[in-house]
Amino acid sequence: MRWTDTYEIVDALQEAHPDVDPMTVRFTDLMEWVLALPGFDDTRERCGERILEAIQMTWIDEQ
């Protein structure tokens, strides 16, 4: 899984953090959570605010 695999990331985040409201997650925490996901294989340096925003928005939409 890489930063551009938004839907896979969101599925994994929903499983790992089922009781979290994605509207309340700080981008710094979101980045750490994604980096810690099993099967995630990308670098911190390839991530930016736009990617984190896309992940957060998708997570909100998928609720």
N, C-alpha and C positions, 0 to 999 in steps of 0.2 A: 504494500500500500504506500502511495506517495501523496504529497500535498494536494495534487490535482484530483485525487480520488475522493471527492467531496462526499458522495453518497455512502461509500464504504466507510469512511471516517465517521460520518454521522451515525450510521448503524452501530458501529463499534462503541461510540460514545454513549448512545442510548442504552446499550447493554451494560457498559461499565459504570454509568452514572444515571440510573433510571429515575431518581428522585430530584434531579437537578433541573431548575428552570434555566434554559440556555440564555435567557435575557439577563440573568444576573451574573453570568460567568465573565470574568475579566480575561482579556486576550492573553495576558501572561500565563494565567492558569490554563486556558484552553490550549495554548501551545504545549505546555508541559504534559497535559493529558493526552494530546495526540501523539507526542513523541514516545509516551509510555505504552501506547496501544500495542498489543501483540500483532506482529506482522507488519508493523509500520517500519518502512525502510527508506527514510529520506533524511536530509540534514536540516538542522535548525536554520542554517543560513539561507536556505531556499524558501523560507516562509516569510511572509510580510503581512501587513495589516489587511490588505485586500483579500488574501487567502483566508485569514482568520475570520474576516467579516463574512465571506462566502460560506464558510463552514457554519458559523453561528446562524446565519439567515436560513440555511438549509435545515439546520437542527430545529429552529423555530417552526418552519413550515411543515416539518415531518411529525410534529407533536400531534 
